[in-house]
Amino acid sequence: MDFRLKFEEEGKPISPWHDIPLEAEDGCYNMVTEIPKYTKAKMEVATKEESNPIAQDTKNGKLRDYHGMHRAGRAPMSRPIFWNYGCLPQTWEDPNAEHPELKVGGTGSPCKRRRE
């Protein structure tokens, strides 16, 4: 549970959440991959740690895996995912801001995306 993927620039620690720009110079957008394609460990940007390293998520003191859904959406399963899953740097889902149509607030974490 001690593994941390830390980021550096010019030998100094940086935060993948705060220091990597959302927009790249070529008009594309950056994404920080937290769960690489064909893996299942539920890795996340550690938003409460200094420099926000990527760490495996825990629940009740146990390491967590990504749990997808069967094709029909019936039962959860734990197997490798078939896409890169991560967050967009310099974004945040505000838990106090309600979506006008969905009527739910944000998660209090960076906005998440997947890329195939």
C-alpha positions as a printed NumPy array, in Angstrom:
array([[  0.   ,   0.   ,   0.   ],
       [  3.061,   2.253,  -0.024],
       [  3.538,   2.452,  -3.819],
       [  3.443,   6.013,  -5.159],
       [  4.063,   7.159,  -8.739],
       [  5.583,  10.618,  -8.389],
       [  6.145,  13.194, -11.118],
       [  9.159,  15.459, -11.599],
       [ 10.162,  18.291, -13.885],
       [ 13.79 ,  19.399, -14.009],
       [ 14.485,  17.301, -10.903],
       [ 11.749,  18.955,  -8.803],
       [  8.495,  17.292,  -7.708],
       [  5.349,  18.4  ,  -9.523],
       [  1.686,  17.561,  -9.147],
       [  0.089,  15.744, -12.104],
       [ -3.179,  17.399, -11.066],
       [ -2.05 ,  21.017, -10.564],
       [  1.162,  21.432, -12.583],
       [  0.454,  19.64 , -15.863],
       [ -1.534,  21.974, -18.13 ],
       [ -4.989,  20.935, -19.301],
       [ -4.304,  22.103, -22.855],
       [ -1.258,  20.965, -24.805],
       [  0.547,  23.361, -27.151],
       [ -0.849,  21.652, -30.253],
       [ -4.509,  22.263, -29.372],
       [ -4.977,  18.811, -27.833],
       [ -5.716,  18.093, -24.189],
       [ -3.517,  16.305, -21.655],
       [ -4.791,  13.326, -19.674],
       [ -3.097,  11.743, -16.662],
       [ -3.541,   7.973, -17.002],
       [ -4.374,   6.46 , -13.635],
       [ -5.417,   2.952, -14.736],
       [ -3.46 ,   1.849, -17.827],
       [ -5.138,  -0.282, -20.48 ],
       [ -5.162,  -4.04 , -19.675],
       [ -4.641,  -3.542, -15.916],
       [ -7.137,  -3.637, -13.046],
       [ -5.514,  -2.015,  -9.99 ],
       [ -7.679,   1.032,  -9.138],
       [ -5.02 ,   3.735,  -9.187],
       [ -5.972,   7.376,  -8.487],
       [ -4.354,  10.782,  -8.119],
       [ -3.912,  11.113,  -4.34 ],
       [ -5.64 ,  14.483,  -3.969],
       [ -4.895,  14.756,  -0.239],
       [ -1.15 ,  14.046,  -0.485],
       [  1.637,  16.51 ,  -1.195],
       [  2.426,  16.703,  -4.944],
       [ -0.573,  14.396,  -5.589],
       [  1.213,  11.149,  -6.569],
       [ -0.723,   8.295,  -8.148],
       [ -1.523,   5.568,  -5.612],
       [ -3.719,   2.48 ,  -5.497],
       [ -7.087,   3.282,  -3.935],
       [ -8.059,   1.501,  -0.722],
       [-11.332,   0.68 ,   0.995],
       [-11.509,  -0.613,   4.572],
       [ -7.716,  -0.941,   4.561],
       [ -7.642,  -3.168,   1.474],
       [ -6.295,  -2.394,  -1.999],
       [ -9.028,  -1.924,  -4.582],
       [ -9.332,  -3.159,  -8.153],
       [-11.343,  -1.598, -10.948],
       [-14.805,  -3.179, -11.066],
       [-16.557,  -2.862, -14.398],
       [-19.976,  -4.103, -15.327],
       [-20.993,  -7.032, -17.522],
       [-22.197,  -6.006, -20.952],
       [-25.855,  -6.026, -19.864],
       [-24.942,  -4.027, -16.737],
       [-26.107,  -6.796, -14.399],
       [-23.192,  -7.742, -12.16 ],
       [-19.819,  -6.186, -11.315],
       [-16.667,  -7.99 , -12.382],
       [-12.99 ,  -7.545, -11.663],
       [-10.874,  -7.95 , -14.769],
       [ -8.487,  -5.772, -16.746],
       [-10.023,  -2.786, -18.51 ],
       [ -9.674,  -2.326, -22.256],
       [ -8.905,   1.403, -22.306],
       [ -6.738,   3.962, -20.508],
       [ -8.623,   5.594, -17.608],
       [ -7.522,   8.815, -15.974],
       [ -8.171,  12.439, -15.157],
       [ -7.883,  15.771, -16.868],
       [ -5.28 ,  17.913, -15.096],
       [ -6.322,  21.215, -13.528],
       [-10.002,  20.198, -13.348],
       [-12.235,  19.486, -10.353],
       [-15.767,  18.17 ,  -9.937],
       [-17.33 ,  20.526,  -7.38 ],
       [-19.544,  18.503,  -4.986],
       [-21.537,  21.663,  -4.226],
       [-22.422,  22.375,  -7.867],
       [-25.485,  20.452,  -9.038],
       [-25.734,  19.397, -12.672],
       [-28.865,  21.089, -14.069],
       [-30.231,  17.97 , -15.78 ],
       [-28.807,  15.062, -13.769],
       [-29.393,  16.743, -10.38 ],
       [-26.162,  15.371,  -8.883],
       [-23.048,  17.075,  -7.555],
       [-19.432,  16.428,  -8.44 ],
       [-17.172,  13.895,  -6.756],
       [-14.701,  16.361,  -5.239],
       [-11.926,  14.983,  -7.458],
       [-10.399,  15.724, -10.88 ],
       [-12.705,  15.138, -13.873],
       [-12.335,  11.562, -15.117],
       [-12.057,  10.339, -18.702],
       [-11.297,   7.189, -20.626],
       [ -9.344,   6.886, -23.848],
       [ -9.369,   3.804, -26.05 ]])
